[in-house]
């Protein structure tokens, strides 16, 4: 009977101890539950902050990538423009060199043509002088054949003396006389007689009015009444 009582008491104590443990465990769980909730909330906030930071970092990275791409495009554009400018400069330089070479060639050609023209002009002048000299000699020979040369002039008789020659530059000229400026000799005033004076200009017959001041003349004249009278006049007009 006593043993049974002890067993009942032990069982009661065990139940009481078990109930107390459960109660303490429940109280501990109730105390720990708010702390865990706070940790969850804190972790969630930190996660959201990290997500926002990651999102902002991604946006910043995209912006920087766009800026870098824009800078790269701008640099490539400037490089293309610089390359085009260099090509244009090289082309202009080549054109300038070609123009300079062409100008040099044209200048050399013009110089050669000028020299050739000058040589032709000199040859023409020499030929003209030879022709005029031949004409003068022919005229002189013709007059000699007619007995005009070698006649002596007596004062006041109007006869003609032997023909003389003179060369120089026309200082004055009119229809009936010409004044010749001679080198190393006094000026010579020669009368022009339309009936007896033969005038040749550039190898062609000419009149006294065609003798220009500054022309070069070669004259054959005789003395009549102490006045030089031209028989043959060869005229070379002034240059230009």
C-alpha angles and dihedrals in degrees: 000000000000092000091056091051091053091051091052092050091049092050090049092051091049091051091048092050091048092050091049092051091050091049092050091046090051091048091050091049090050090050094047095046097074091048092053091049091054091050091051092049091047091049090049091051091048090049091051091048091049090050091050091049091048090048091049091047090051091050091049090049091051091049092049090048090052091048091048091049091048091050090048092050091048091049091050090049091051090047090052091048091049090049091049091048090051091050091050091049091051090048091050090049091051091048090049091050091048091049091049092050091047091050091050091049092048090047092051091047091049090049091051091048090049092051091047091049090048091051091049090049091051091048090049091050091049091048091047092050090050091049092048091048090050090049091050091050090048092050091047091050091050092051091047089053090054091055096250093124120074097027116134122224121224117206110270096003096102094228122140126249125217112300119263131197131227135174132193147101125307108249097173132007134186137159095275107029145020131208113218122201107214128196112245093359138078120272113275122221109202126188119228116216115194090209098050108018116093113199123194122187121183088345093305130103112262141179128244090254090063093064107105129204110259094030120134112241137188111200135189110196142166131210117253118176088344089303121117109237118192119232099173127019122183113193128199110188118229116268115265 
